[in-house]
Amino acid sequence: MSSPREVVAYVDPRLIQDAPGLKGAWQGFRRRVSQGELGSLPVIVGLSLIWLIFYVANERFLSAVNLTNLMLQIAAMGTISAGIVLVLLLGEIDLSAGAVSGLSAAVMAILNVKHGWGAVPALLAGLAAGAGIGLFHGLWITRFRVPSFVVTLAGLLGWQGALLFVLGNTGTVNLNDPVINGLTGTFFEPAIAWPIAILIIALYVATVLVERMRRGAAGLPQAHLRSTVARMVVISGAVVASVAVFTQDRGLPLAAIIFAGFVVGIELLIKRTRFGRHVFAVGGNAEAARRAGIRVETIRVAIFTLASTMAAAGGILASSRLLAVNQSSGSGDVLLNAIAAAVIGGTSLFGGRGSAWSAILGALVIGSISNGMDLLALSSSVKFMVTGAVLLVAASIDALSRRGRQAAGRA
């Protein structure tokens, strides 16, 4: 007796018909809000309001110099958050991401500065350290059935101790390698930045069109052509606007390309591959996924490995920007901001729903709040309270949306 290898549940949104007229449009909007079907729109609206408020308070907020600095500030945190998104999709949590980022950066710095390793081998060693830690977490969680909260909480403490051990009596390791420092210190002038932007837009449009052709050939339902074109126009416009702003200052930051590259890679992985479909299936209902033949334990181990690798990459970007690694690397609010960015960006805390784009949107929200308040010379206490309030609102919307979807499912 054979068992199905994969179970795919799909409800065509076109089957849900709203009543005609303004009343029907309003009812449809309320239904989409209650069931969390508005996608990234609430986050984009909220981010626009934040930018408007800070621009009114200080016109320098939307200057090319400040927006370039904002991107450099959020690149490391957003990269860590992209890994957190993967873990949240499983309905799990990783409390060790900040400590892993600091330890991995320390491994890279010690090998490069103290042991004379080249930049590339040292960078790869730092990423490998993060991957190894994630593999250890995943195996411990799956083999011993210990909750991820406990395992990664132990990691939060243990890897901070490992950071102190690796740094030893040095305390601080200054980075002088031009390749490592160039990760966040390299800016592309317009002659290079605009061809990069055109290439990014062309690849994006080609990917969307190929996906539509594949779905059409397979007889699968797909979004209306108008919405697809609108989405391509908006994203292409965002790329053009970003490059235009960056080139008014120092140029297109390499850090922005690295950050965006990680996010796009993760988005393609979870949305366009069988592995990604399995991740959503496990996050939605692990037992149902297991009965469908999905190797749940393997998915969990792979996700924790990827998440810690992303944490290592974020730690390396942070050390490149600060030109040093010290005993406080990866500590403070690094972990909390990374988790908050994923949740604020729209990834569900309950698993099975989210997007890698959450890392960019959430990081922009948190980074904008911090950057704007710094421009206004407000105290850290106000910054923390506002960020906490935004996180609470985002988590509450997620919980209400989940209740709405459950109620719709029972109906």
C-alpha positions in Angstrom: 0.0 0.0 0.0 1.6 3.2 -1.1 1.5 6.5 0.7 1.4 9.9 -0.8 4.7 11.7 -0.9 3.3 15.2 -0.7 0.1 16.8 0.2 -0.7 20.2 -1.2 -3.8 22.1 0.0 -4.9 25.0 -2.1 -7.9 27.2 -2.0 -8.4 29.3 -5.1 -9.1 32.9 -3.9 -11.2 33.5 -7.0 -13.7 31.0 -5.6 -14.5 33.5 -2.8 -16.9 36.0 -4.4 -17.7 39.3 -2.6 -21.0 41.0 -3.0 -21.0 43.8 -5.7 -20.7 47.4 -5.0 -19.0 49.4 -2.2 -20.6 47.2 0.5 -19.2 44.1 -1.0 -15.7 45.7 -1.4 -15.8 46.7 2.2 -16.9 43.2 3.3 -14.1 41.7 1.2 -11.6 44.0 2.7 -12.7 43.2 6.3 -12.5 39.5 5.4 -9.0 39.8 4.1 -7.9 41.8 7.2 -9.4 39.2 9.6 -7.7 36.3 7.8 -4.4 38.0 7.3 -4.6 38.1 3.5 -3.3 41.6 3.0 0.3 40.4 2.7 2.9 43.1 3.3 0.5 46.0 2.8 0.1 46.8 6.5 3.9 46.8 7.1 4.5 49.1 4.1 1.7 51.5 5.2 3.2 51.5 8.7 6.7 52.1 7.4 5.5 55.0 5.2 3.9 56.6 8.3 7.1 56.2 10.3 9.1 57.8 7.5 6.6 60.7 7.1 6.6 61.4 10.9 10.4 61.5 11.1 10.7 63.5 7.9 8.3 66.1 9.3 10.3 66.2 12.5 13.7 66.3 10.8 14.1 66.8 7.0 17.5 65.1 7.1 15.8 61.7 7.8 15.0 61.1 4.1 18.3 62.5 2.8 20.5 60.3 0.7 23.3 60.3 3.3 20.9 59.2 6.1 19.1 56.5 4.0 22.5 55.0 3.0 23.5 54.9 6.6 20.2 53.3 7.5 20.8 50.5 5.0 24.3 49.9 6.4 22.8 49.9 9.9 20.1 47.2 9.2 22.1 44.9 6.9 23.6 42.8 9.7 20.4 42.7 11.8 18.3 42.0 8.7 20.6 39.1 7.6 20.2 37.5 11.1 16.5 38.1 10.9 16.3 36.3 7.5 17.5 33.2 9.4 15.0 33.8 12.2 12.2 33.8 9.5 13.1 30.2 8.5 12.9 29.0 12.1 9.6 30.8 12.7 8.1 29.2 9.6 8.5 25.9 11.5 6.8 27.3 14.6 10.1 27.1 16.4 12.4 29.8 18.0 16.1 30.4 18.0 17.3 32.4 21.0 21.0 31.9 20.2 21.2 33.8 17.0 22.8 36.9 18.5 25.5 34.9 20.4 26.2 32.7 17.3 26.7 35.9 15.2 29.3 37.2 17.7 31.1 33.9 18.1 31.3 33.3 14.3 32.6 36.8 13.8 35.2 36.2 16.5 36.3 32.9 14.8 36.8 34.8 11.6 38.7 37.6 13.2 41.0 35.5 15.3 41.9 33.3 12.3 42.5 36.4 10.1 44.3 38.6 12.6 46.0 36.2 15.0 46.7 33.2 12.8 47.3 35.0 9.5 44.6 33.3 7.5 43.5 35.0 4.3 40.2 36.8 4.2 38.3 34.2 2.2 39.3 31.2 4.3 38.6 33.1 7.5 35.2 34.2 6.2 34.4 30.6 5.2 35.5 29.4 8.6 33.2 31.9 10.3 30.3 30.7 8.3 31.2 27.1 8.9 31.3 27.8 12.6 27.7 29.1 12.4 26.6 26.2 10.3 28.1 23.7 12.7 26.4 25.3 15.7 23.0 25.2 13.8 23.5 21.5 12.9 24.2 20.8 16.6 21.1 22.6 17.7 18.9 20.8 15.1 20.3 17.4 16.0 19.8 17.9 19.7 16.3 19.1 19.2 15.2 16.2 17.0 17.2 13.4 18.6 16.4 14.2 22.2 13.0 15.9 21.7 14.1 18.9 23.7 12.1 22.1 22.9 14.0 24.5 20.6 13.4 27.2 23.2 15.5 25.3 25.8 18.2 24.2 23.4 18.8 27.7 22.0 18.5 29.3 25.4 21.3 27.1 26.5 23.1 28.1 23.3 22.6 31.8 24.1 24.5 31.3 27.3 27.0 28.7 26.1 28.1 30.4 22.9 28.5 33.7 24.7 31.0 31.9 26.9 32.7 30.4 23.8 33.0 34.0 22.4 34.9 35.1 25.6 37.1 31.9 25.4 37.9 32.5 21.7 38.9 36.2 22.3 40.8 35.3 25.4 42.7 38.2 27.1 42.6 40.2 23.9 39.1 41.5 24.5 38.9 43.4 21.2 40.3 42.3 17.8 40.6 45.1 15.2 40.0 44.2 11.6 42.5 45.5 9.0 41.9 43.2 6.1 40.6 45.3 3.1 38.4 42.4 1.9 36.6 41.9 5.2 36.2 45.6 5.8 35.1 46.1 2.2 32.0 44.0 2.8 30.4 47.1 4.3 32.9 49.7 3.1 32.5 49.2 -0.7 30.2 51.5 -2.7 29.5 51.2 -6.4 29.5 54.4 -8.4 26.6 55.1 -10.9 28.4 53.6 -13.9 28.4 50.2 -12.1 25.3 50.7 -9.9 22.8 51.2 -12.7 23.8 48.1 -14.7 23.5 46.1 -11.5 20.0 47.5 -11.0 19.0 46.7 -14.6 20.3 43.2 -14.2 18.4 42.7 -10.9 15.1 43.9 -12.5 15.6 41.8 -15.6 16.3 38.6 -13.5 13.2 39.3 -11.4 10.9 39.9 -14.3 12.3 36.8 -16.1 11.7 34.7 -12.9 8.1 35.9 -12.6 7.3 35.3 -16.2 8.9 31.8 -16.3 6.9 30.9 -13.2 3.7 32.0 -14.8 4.5 30.0 -17.9 5.3 26.9 -15.9 2.0 27.2 -13.9 0.0 27.8 -17.0 1.5 24.8 -18.8 0.7 22.6 -15.7 -2.8 23.9 -15.6 -2.3 25.4 -12.1 -4.2 28.5 -10.9 -2.3 31.7 -10.8 -2.7 35.4 -10.0 -4.3 37.7 -12.4 -2.0 39.2 -15.0 -2.8 42.8 -13.8 -1.7 42.0 -10.2 1.4 40.3 -11.5 2.3 43.3 -13.6 1.5 45.7 -10.8 3.8 43.8 -8.5 6.6 43.8 -11.0 6.2 47.6 -11.5 6.3 48.3 -7.7 9.4 46.1 -7.1 11.2 47.5 -10.1 10.3 51.0 -9.0 11.7 50.3 -5.5 15.0 49.0 -7.0 15.3 52.1 -9.2 14.4 54.5 -6.4 16.9 52.8 -4.0 19.8 53.0 -6.5 18.9 56.6 -7.3 19.1 57.5 -3.6 22.3 55.6 -3.0 24.1 57.1 -6.0 23.3 60.6 -4.7 25.6 59.8 -1.7 28.6 57.4 -1.7 27.1 54.9 -4.2 25.3 51.5 -4.1 26.5 49.7 -0.9 27.9 46.2 -1.4 26.3 45.4 2.0 22.9 46.1 0.5 23.5 43.8 -2.4 24.7 41.0 0.0 21.7 41.5 2.3 19.2 41.5 -0.6 20.9 38.5 -2.2 20.5 36.5 1.0 16.8 37.5 1.2 16.1 36.7 -2.4 17.9 33.3 -2.1 15.9 32.3 0.9 12.6 33.5 -0.7 13.4 31.3 -3.8 14.3 28.4 -1.6 11.1 28.4 0.5 8.6 29.5 -2.3 10.0 27.8 -5.4 11.4 24.4 -4.2 10.0 21.2 -2.8 12.1 21.7 0.3 10.3 25.1 0.8 6.9 23.5 0.5 7.9 20.9 3.0 9.0 23.7 5.4 5.5 25.3 5.2 3.9 21.9 5.6 5.9 21.1 8.8 5.2 24.6 10.2 1.5 24.2 9.4 1.0 20.8 10.9 4.0 18.6 11.7 2.0 15.4 12.3 0.1 15.8 9.0 3.4 16.4 7.2 4.9 13.3 8.8 2.0 11.2 7.7 2.4 12.6 4.2 5.9 11.2 4.0 7.8 14.3 4.7 11.0 13.8 6.7 10.1 16.3 9.5 13.4 15.8 11.5 15.5 16.4 8.4 13.7 19.6 7.7 14.2 20.8 11.2 17.9 20.1 11.2 18.4 21.8 7.8 16.5 24.9 8.9 18.4 25.4 12.2 21.6 24.9 10.2 20.6 27.5 7.7 19.4 29.9 10.4 22.7 29.8 12.3 24.6 30.2 9.0 22.6 33.4 8.4 23.4 34.5 12.0 27.1 34.0 11.3 26.8 36.0 8.1 25.1 38.8 10.0 27.8 38.8 12.6 30.5 39.1 10.0 28.7 42.0 8.4 28.4 43.7 11.8 32.1 43.2 12.5 33.0 44.6 9.1 31.0 47.7 9.7 32.4 48.3 13.2 36.0 47.3 12.0 36.3 45.1 15.1 35.1 42.1 17.1 34.9 42.4 20.9 33.3 40.7 23.9 30.0 42.4 23.4 29.6 41.3 19.8 26.2 39.8 19.2 24.9 40.8 22.6 22.6 43.7 23.7 19.5 44.0 21.5 20.8 42.1 18.5 18.7 39.0 19.1 15.6 40.8 20.1 15.7 43.2 17.1 16.2 40.2 14.7 13.2 38.4 16.1 11.2 41.5 16.2 12.0 42.3 12.6 10.8 38.9 11.4 7.5 39.3 13.3 6.9 42.9 12.4 7.6 42.1 8.8 4.7 39.6 8.7 6.1 36.2 9.6 3.7 34.3 11.9 4.8 33.2 15.3 2.6 30.1 15.0 4.4 28.7 12.0 3.5 27.9 8.4 3.1 31.5 7.2 5.7 34.1 6.3 8.2 35.3 3.7 11.8 36.2 3.6 10.8 39.7 2.6 9.7 40.0 6.2 13.4 40.4 7.1 13.8 43.5 4.9 10.5 45.2 5.8 10.8 44.5 9.6 14.5 45.5 9.6 13.5 48.8 7.9 10.8 49.4 10.5 13.1 48.8 13.5 16.0 50.5 11.9 14.0 53.6 10.9 12.6 53.9 14.4 16.1 53.8 15.9 17.7 56.0 13.2 14.9 58.6 13.4 15.0 58.8 17.2 18.8 59.2 17.1 18.4 62.1 14.7 15.9 63.7 17.2 18.3 63.0 20.1 15.6 61.0 22.0 16.7 58.7 24.8 17.2 55.0 24.5 14.3 54.4 26.9 11.9 56.0 24.4 13.4 54.0 21.5 12.9 50.7 23.4 9.3 51.5 24.4 8.3 52.5 20.9 9.9 49.4 19.3 8.2 47.2 21.9 4.9 48.7 21.2 5.3 48.2 17.5 6.2 44.5 18.1 3.2 44.0 20.3 0.9 45.4 17.7 2.4 43.2 15.0 2.1 40.1 17.2 -1.5 41.0 18.1 -2.4 41.4 14.4 -0.8 38.0 13.7 -2.8 36.3 16.5 -6.1 37.9 15.4 -5.4 36.9 11.8 -4.8 33.3 12.9 -8.1 33.3 14.8 -9.8 34.6 11.7 -8.4 31.9 9.5 -9.4 29.2 12.0 -12.9 30.6 12.2 -13.1 30.6 8.4 -11.9 27.1 8.3 -14.5 25.9 10.7 -17.2 27.7 8.7 
